[in-house]
Amino acid sequence: MEQRLSGRLGRQVSVIELGTWQLGADWGQARDKDALAVLEAAIETA
């Protein structure tokens, strides 16, 4: 996975991130089970 140096953090970070705004409170409703499945899948593919 491609990484770059983050000037603010001072460490290498992935150029791809997982946006989770759709799992938050004001954008529809996501069940906790489904939100956790998204996060677990992201970790597995990292």
mmJSON file of the N, C-alpha and C atoms, coordinates in Angstrom:
{"data_MODEL":{"atom_site":{
"group_PDB":["ATOM","ATOM","ATOM","ATOM","ATOM","ATOM","ATOM","ATOM","ATOM","ATOM","ATOM","ATOM","ATOM","ATOM","ATOM","ATOM","ATOM","ATOM","ATOM","ATOM","ATOM","ATOM","ATOM","ATOM","ATOM","ATOM","ATOM","ATOM","ATOM","ATOM","ATOM","ATOM","ATOM","ATOM","ATOM","ATOM","ATOM","ATOM","ATOM","ATOM","ATOM","ATOM","ATOM","ATOM","ATOM","ATOM","ATOM","ATOM","ATOM","ATOM","ATOM","ATOM","ATOM","ATOM","ATOM","ATOM","ATOM","ATOM","ATOM","ATOM","ATOM","ATOM","ATOM","ATOM","ATOM","ATOM","ATOM","ATOM","ATOM","ATOM","ATOM","ATOM","ATOM","ATOM","ATOM","ATOM","ATOM","ATOM","ATOM","ATOM","ATOM","ATOM","ATOM","ATOM","ATOM","ATOM","ATOM","ATOM","ATOM","ATOM","ATOM","ATOM","ATOM","ATOM","ATOM","ATOM","ATOM","ATOM","ATOM","ATOM","ATOM","ATOM","ATOM","ATOM","ATOM","ATOM","ATOM","ATOM","ATOM","ATOM","ATOM","ATOM","ATOM","ATOM","ATOM","ATOM","ATOM","ATOM","ATOM","ATOM","ATOM","ATOM","ATOM","ATOM","ATOM","ATOM","ATOM","ATOM","ATOM","ATOM","ATOM","ATOM","ATOM","ATOM","ATOM","ATOM","ATOM","ATOM"],
"id":[1,2,3,4,5,6,7,8,9,10,11,12,13,14,15,16,17,18,19,20,21,22,23,24,25,26,27,28,29,30,31,32,33,34,35,36,37,38,39,40,41,42,43,44,45,46,47,48,49,50,51,52,53,54,55,56,57,58,59,60,61,62,63,64,65,66,67,68,69,70,71,72,73,74,75,76,77,78,79,80,81,82,83,84,85,86,87,88,89,90,91,92,93,94,95,96,97,98,99,100,101,102,103,104,105,106,107,108,109,110,111,112,113,114,115,116,117,118,119,120,121,122,123,124,125,126,127,128,129,130,131,132,133,134,135,136,137,138],
"type_symbol":["N","C","C","N","C","C","N","C","C","N","C","C","N","C","C","N","C","C","N","C","C","N","C","C","N","C","C","N","C","C","N","C","C","N","C","C","N","C","C","N","C","C","N","C","C","N","C","C","N","C","C","N","C","C","N","C","C","N","C","C","N","C","C","N","C","C","N","C","C","N","C","C","N","C","C","N","C","C","N","C","C","N","C","C","N","C","C","N","C","C","N","C","C","N","C","C","N","C","C","N","C","C","N","C","C","N","C","C","N","C","C","N","C","C","N","C","C","N","C","C","N","C","C","N","C","C","N","C","C","N","C","C","N","C","C","N","C","C"],
"label_atom_id":["N","CA","C","N","CA","C","N","CA","C","N","CA","C","N","CA","C","N","CA","C","N","CA","C","N","CA","C","N","CA","C","N","CA","C","N","CA","C","N","CA","C","N","CA","C","N","CA","C","N","CA","C","N","CA","C","N","CA","C","N","CA","C","N","CA","C","N","CA","C","N","CA","C","N","CA","C","N","CA","C","N","CA","C","N","CA","C","N","CA","C","N","CA","C","N","CA","C","N","CA","C","N","CA","C","N","CA","C","N","CA","C","N","CA","C","N","CA","C","N","CA","C","N","CA","C","N","CA","C","N","CA","C","N","CA","C","N","CA","C","N","CA","C","N","CA","C","N","CA","C","N","CA","C","N","CA","C","N","CA","C"],
"label_alt_id":[null,null,null,null,null,null,null,null,null,null,null,null,null,null,null,null,null,null,null,null,null,null,null,null,null,null,null,null,null,null,null,null,null,null,null,null,null,null,null,null,null,null,null,null,null,null,null,null,null,null,null,null,null,null,null,null,null,null,null,null,null,null,null,null,null,null,null,null,null,null,null,null,null,null,null,null,null,null,null,null,null,null,null,null,null,null,null,null,null,null,null,null,null,null,null,null,null,null,null,null,null,null,null,null,null,null,null,null,null,null,null,null,null,null,null,null,null,null,null,null,null,null,null,null,null,null,null,null,null,null,null,null,null,null,null,null,null,null],
"label_comp_id":["MET","MET","MET","GLU","GLU","GLU","GLN","GLN","GLN","ARG","ARG","ARG","LEU","LEU","LEU","SER","SER","SER","GLY","GLY","GLY","ARG","ARG","ARG","LEU","LEU","LEU","GLY","GLY","GLY","ARG","ARG","ARG","GLN","GLN","GLN","VAL","VAL","VAL","SER","SER","SER","VAL","VAL","VAL","ILE","ILE","ILE","GLU","GLU","GLU","LEU","LEU","LEU","GLY","GLY","GLY","THR","THR","THR","TRP","TRP","TRP","GLN","GLN","GLN","LEU","LEU","LEU","GLY","GLY","GLY","ALA","ALA","ALA","ASP","ASP","ASP","TRP","TRP","TRP","GLY","GLY","GLY","GLN","GLN","GLN","ALA","ALA","ALA","ARG","ARG","ARG","ASP","ASP","ASP","LYS","LYS","LYS","ASP","ASP","ASP","ALA","ALA","ALA","LEU","LEU","LEU","ALA","ALA","ALA","VAL","VAL","VAL","LEU","LEU","LEU","GLU","GLU","GLU","ALA","ALA","ALA","ALA","ALA","ALA","ILE","ILE","ILE","GLU","GLU","GLU","THR","THR","THR","ALA","ALA","ALA"],
"label_asym_id":["A","A","A","A","A","A","A","A","A","A","A","A","A","A","A","A","A","A","A","A","A","A","A","A","A","A","A","A","A","A","A","A","A","A","A","A","A","A","A","A","A","A","A","A","A","A","A","A","A","A","A","A","A","A","A","A","A","A","A","A","A","A","A","A","A","A","A","A","A","A","A","A","A","A","A","A","A","A","A","A","A","A","A","A","A","A","A","A","A","A","A","A","A","A","A","A","A","A","A","A","A","A","A","A","A","A","A","A","A","A","A","A","A","A","A","A","A","A","A","A","A","A","A","A","A","A","A","A","A","A","A","A","A","A","A","A","A","A"],
"label_entity_id":["1","1","1","1","1","1","1","1","1","1","1","1","1","1","1","1","1","1","1","1","1","1","1","1","1","1","1","1","1","1","1","1","1","1","1","1","1","1","1","1","1","1","1","1","1","1","1","1","1","1","1","1","1","1","1","1","1","1","1","1","1","1","1","1","1","1","1","1","1","1","1","1","1","1","1","1","1","1","1","1","1","1","1","1","1","1","1","1","1","1","1","1","1","1","1","1","1","1","1","1","1","1","1","1","1","1","1","1","1","1","1","1","1","1","1","1","1","1","1","1","1","1","1","1","1","1","1","1","1","1","1","1","1","1","1","1","1","1"],
"label_seq_id":[1,1,1,2,2,2,3,3,3,4,4,4,5,5,5,6,6,6,7,7,7,8,8,8,9,9,9,10,10,10,11,11,11,12,12,12,13,13,13,14,14,14,15,15,15,16,16,16,17,17,17,18,18,18,19,19,19,20,20,20,21,21,21,22,22,22,23,23,23,24,24,24,25,25,25,26,26,26,27,27,27,28,28,28,29,29,29,30,30,30,31,31,31,32,32,32,33,33,33,34,34,34,35,35,35,36,36,36,37,37,37,38,38,38,39,39,39,40,40,40,41,41,41,42,42,42,43,43,43,44,44,44,45,45,45,46,46,46],
"pdbx_PDB_ins_code":[null,null,null,null,null,null,null,null,null,null,null,null,null,null,null,null,null,null,null,null,null,null,null,null,null,null,null,null,null,null,null,null,null,null,null,null,null,null,null,null,null,null,null,null,null,null,null,null,null,null,null,null,null,null,null,null,null,null,null,null,null,null,null,null,null,null,null,null,null,null,null,null,null,null,null,null,null,null,null,null,null,null,null,null,null,null,null,null,null,null,null,null,null,null,null,null,null,null,null,null,null,null,null,null,null,null,null,null,null,null,null,null,null,null,null,null,null,null,null,null,null,null,null,null,null,null,null,null,null,null,null,null,null,null,null,null,null,null],
"Cartn_x":[0.849,0.0,0.899,0.578,1.386,1.235,2.351,2.347,3.137,2.801,3.507,3.771,4.759,5.084,4.096,3.453,2.532,3.329,3.333,4.075,3.535,2.212,1.602,1.87,1.805,2.003,3.464,4.243,5.647,5.87,4.915,5.078,4.42,4.701,4.148,2.666,1.857,0.43,0.002,-1.049,-1.584,-2.181,-2.055,-2.663,-4.158,-4.601,-6.023,-6.568,-7.742,-8.344,-9.766,-10.316,-11.699,-12.545,-13.428,-14.352,-15.504,-15.776,-16.819,-17.963,-18.083,-19.153,-20.52,-20.665,-21.957,-22.339,-21.392,-21.688,-22.085,-21.989,-22.274,-23.75,-24.044,-25.399,-26.336,-25.88,-26.803,-27.022,-26.474,-26.631,-27.257,-28.553,-29.246,-28.935,-29.211,-28.937,-28.157,-27.08,-26.284,-26.299,-26.602,-26.591,-25.145,-24.962,-23.621,-22.951,-23.707,-23.176,-22.615,-23.34,-22.887,-21.671,-21.682,-20.547,-19.283,-19.399,-18.241,-17.737,-18.646,-18.244,-17.425,-17.815,-17.058,-15.65,-15.55,-14.244,-13.364,-13.943,-13.174,-12.667,-13.487,-13.066,-11.919,-11.968,-10.887,-9.581,-9.67,-8.458,-7.875,-8.734,-8.264,-7.539,-7.958,-7.355,-6.186,-5.915,-4.818,-3.476],
"Cartn_y":[-1.169,0.0,1.237,2.169,3.385,4.236,4.738,5.598,6.863,7.908,9.19,9.718,10.601,11.221,12.347,12.284,13.343,14.388,15.611,16.675,16.98,16.953,17.271,16.178,14.924,13.814,13.401,13.684,13.311,11.818,11.116,9.683,9.276,8.05,7.526,7.189,7.592,7.28,6.773,5.995,5.464,6.589,6.478,7.481,7.211,6.043,5.687,5.624,6.197,6.161,5.654,5.306,4.846,5.974,6.487,7.512,6.847,7.294,6.644,7.587,8.692,9.646,8.998,8.035,7.397,6.491,6.209,5.397,6.258,7.571,8.492,8.754,9.604,9.826,10.521,11.52,12.35,11.911,10.812,10.382,8.985,8.946,7.664,6.9,5.64,4.803,3.581,3.332,2.133,1.322,0.06,-0.803,-0.992,-1.105,-1.305,-2.514,-3.577,-4.799,-4.517,-3.733,-3.414,-2.484,-1.51,-0.591,-1.344,-2.255,-3.044,-3.934,-4.461,-5.295,-4.481,-3.231,-2.349,-2.129,-1.828,-1.562,-2.815,-3.953,-5.192,-5.546,-5.325,-5.584,-4.667,-3.417,-2.47,-2.911,-3.399,-3.851,-5.075,-5.984,-7.209,-6.932,-5.88,-5.599,-4.629,-4.12,-3.156,-3.833],
"Cartn_z":[0.0,0.0,0.0,-0.869,-0.976,0.289,0.768,1.939,1.657,2.404,2.297,3.689,3.764,5.035,5.308,6.446,6.854,7.624,7.107,7.775,9.158,9.293,10.587,11.62,11.185,12.109,12.24,11.193,11.218,11.058,10.443,10.223,8.909,8.478,7.241,7.44,6.473,6.509,5.135,5.095,3.847,3.016,1.694,0.821,0.639,1.047,0.973,2.388,2.558,3.892,3.791,4.907,4.975,5.539,4.722,5.194,5.938,7.132,7.936,8.265,7.539,7.83,7.699,6.785,6.593,7.764,8.641,9.82,11.014,10.847,11.935,12.155,13.091,13.589,12.612,11.882,11.112,9.67,9.244,7.865,7.853,7.945,7.969,9.234,9.183,10.348,9.912,10.591,10.355,11.639,11.491,12.675,13.132,14.426,14.973,14.331,14.126,13.523,12.126,11.339,9.984,9.994,10.896,11.01,11.404,12.336,12.761,11.628,10.821,9.684,8.681,8.449,7.554,8.102,9.381,9.991,9.993,10.297,10.304,8.907,7.886,6.508,6.116,6.544,6.236,6.888,8.103,8.816,8.124,7.692,7.036,5.723,5.015,3.718,3.801,4.988,5.155,5.086],
"occupancy":[1.0,1.0,1.0,1.0,1.0,1.0,1.0,1.0,1.0,1.0,1.0,1.0,1.0,1.0,1.0,1.0,1.0,1.0,1.0,1.0,1.0,1.0,1.0,1.0,1.0,1.0,1.0,1.0,1.0,1.0,1.0,1.0,1.0,1.0,1.0,1.0,1.0,1.0,1.0,1.0,1.0,1.0,1.0,1.0,1.0,1.0,1.0,1.0,1.0,1.0,1.0,1.0,1.0,1.0,1.0,1.0,1.0,1.0,1.0,1.0,1.0,1.0,1.0,1.0,1.0,1.0,1.0,1.0,1.0,1.0,1.0,1.0,1.0,1.0,1.0,1.0,1.0,1.0,1.0,1.0,1.0,1.0,1.0,1.0,1.0,1.0,1.0,1.0,1.0,1.0,1.0,1.0,1.0,1.0,1.0,1.0,1.0,1.0,1.0,1.0,1.0,1.0,1.0,1.0,1.0,1.0,1.0,1.0,1.0,1.0,1.0,1.0,1.0,1.0,1.0,1.0,1.0,1.0,1.0,1.0,1.0,1.0,1.0,1.0,1.0,1.0,1.0,1.0,1.0,1.0,1.0,1.0,1.0,1.0,1.0,1.0,1.0,1.0],
"B_iso_or_equiv":[0.0,0.0,0.0,0.0,0.0,0.0,0.0,0.0,0.0,0.0,0.0,0.0,0.0,0.0,0.0,0.0,0.0,0.0,0.0,0.0,0.0,0.0,0.0,0.0,0.0,0.0,0.0,0.0,0.0,0.0,0.0,0.0,0.0,0.0,0.0,0.0,0.0,0.0,0.0,0.0,0.0,0.0,0.0,0.0,0.0,0.0,0.0,0.0,0.0,0.0,0.0,0.0,0.0,0.0,0.0,0.0,0.0,0.0,0.0,0.0,0.0,0.0,0.0,0.0,0.0,0.0,0.0,0.0,0.0,0.0,0.0,0.0,0.0,0.0,0.0,0.0,0.0,0.0,0.0,0.0,0.0,0.0,0.0,0.0,0.0,0.0,0.0,0.0,0.0,0.0,0.0,0.0,0.0,0.0,0.0,0.0,0.0,0.0,0.0,0.0,0.0,0.0,0.0,0.0,0.0,0.0,0.0,0.0,0.0,0.0,0.0,0.0,0.0,0.0,0.0,0.0,0.0,0.0,0.0,0.0,0.0,0.0,0.0,0.0,0.0,0.0,0.0,0.0,0.0,0.0,0.0,0.0,0.0,0.0,0.0,0.0,0.0,0.0],
"pdbx_formal_charge":[null,null,null,null,null,null,null,null,null,null,null,null,null,null,null,null,null,null,null,null,null,null,null,null,null,null,null,null,null,null,null,null,null,null,null,null,null,null,null,null,null,null,null,null,null,null,null,null,null,null,null,null,null,null,null,null,null,null,null,null,null,null,null,null,null,null,null,null,null,null,null,null,null,null,null,null,null,null,null,null,null,null,null,null,null,null,null,null,null,null,null,null,null,null,null,null,null,null,null,null,null,null,null,null,null,null,null,null,null,null,null,null,null,null,null,null,null,null,null,null,null,null,null,null,null,null,null,null,null,null,null,null,null,null,null,null,null,null],
"auth_seq_id":[1,1,1,2,2,2,3,3,3,4,4,4,5,5,5,6,6,6,7,7,7,8,8,8,9,9,9,10,10,10,11,11,11,12,12,12,13,13,13,14,14,14,15,15,15,16,16,16,17,17,17,18,18,18,19,19,19,20,20,20,21,21,21,22,22,22,23,23,23,24,24,24,25,25,25,26,26,26,27,27,27,28,28,28,29,29,29,30,30,30,31,31,31,32,32,32,33,33,33,34,34,34,35,35,35,36,36,36,37,37,37,38,38,38,39,39,39,40,40,40,41,41,41,42,42,42,43,43,43,44,44,44,45,45,45,46,46,46],
"auth_comp_id":["MET","MET","MET","GLU","GLU","GLU","GLN","GLN","GLN","ARG","ARG","ARG","LEU","LEU","LEU","SER","SER","SER","GLY","GLY","GLY","ARG","ARG","ARG","LEU","LEU","LEU","GLY","GLY","GLY","ARG","ARG","ARG","GLN","GLN","GLN","VAL","VAL","VAL","SER","SER","SER","VAL","VAL","VAL","ILE","ILE","ILE","GLU","GLU","GLU","LEU","LEU","LEU","GLY","GLY","GLY","THR","THR","THR","TRP","TRP","TRP","GLN","GLN","GLN","LEU","LEU","LEU","GLY","GLY","GLY","ALA","ALA","ALA","ASP","ASP","ASP","TRP","TRP","TRP","GLY","GLY","GLY","GLN","GLN","GLN","ALA","ALA","ALA","ARG","ARG","ARG","ASP","ASP","ASP","LYS","LYS","LYS","ASP","ASP","ASP","ALA","ALA","ALA","LEU","LEU","LEU","ALA","ALA","ALA","VAL","VAL","VAL","LEU","LEU","LEU","GLU","GLU","GLU","ALA","ALA","ALA","ALA","ALA","ALA","ILE","ILE","ILE","GLU","GLU","GLU","THR","THR","THR","ALA","ALA","ALA"],
"auth_asym_id":["A","A","A","A","A","A","A","A","A","A","A","A","A","A","A","A","A","A","A","A","A","A","A","A","A","A","A","A","A","A","A","A","A","A","A","A","A","A","A","A","A","A","A","A","A","A","A","A","A","A","A","A","A","A","A","A","A","A","A","A","A","A","A","A","A","A","A","A","A","A","A","A","A","A","A","A","A","A","A","A","A","A","A","A","A","A","A","A","A","A","A","A","A","A","A","A","A","A","A","A","A","A","A","A","A","A","A","A","A","A","A","A","A","A","A","A","A","A","A","A","A","A","A","A","A","A","A","A","A","A","A","A","A","A","A","A","A","A"],
"auth_atom_id":["N","CA","C","N","CA","C","N","CA","C","N","CA","C","N","CA","C","N","CA","C","N","CA","C","N","CA","C","N","CA","C","N","CA","C","N","CA","C","N","CA","C","N","CA","C","N","CA","C","N","CA","C","N","CA","C","N","CA","C","N","CA","C","N","CA","C","N","CA","C","N","CA","C","N","CA","C","N","CA","C","N","CA","C","N","CA","C","N","CA","C","N","CA","C","N","CA","C","N","CA","C","N","CA","C","N","CA","C","N","CA","C","N","CA","C","N","CA","C","N","CA","C","N","CA","C","N","CA","C","N","CA","C","N","CA","C","N","CA","C","N","CA","C","N","CA","C","N","CA","C","N","CA","C","N","CA","C","N","CA","C"],
"pdbx_PDB_model_num":[1,1,1,1,1,1,1,1,1,1,1,1,1,1,1,1,1,1,1,1,1,1,1,1,1,1,1,1,1,1,1,1,1,1,1,1,1,1,1,1,1,1,1,1,1,1,1,1,1,1,1,1,1,1,1,1,1,1,1,1,1,1,1,1,1,1,1,1,1,1,1,1,1,1,1,1,1,1,1,1,1,1,1,1,1,1,1,1,1,1,1,1,1,1,1,1,1,1,1,1,1,1,1,1,1,1,1,1,1,1,1,1,1,1,1,1,1,1,1,1,1,1,1,1,1,1,1,1,1,1,1,1,1,1,1,1,1,1]
}}}
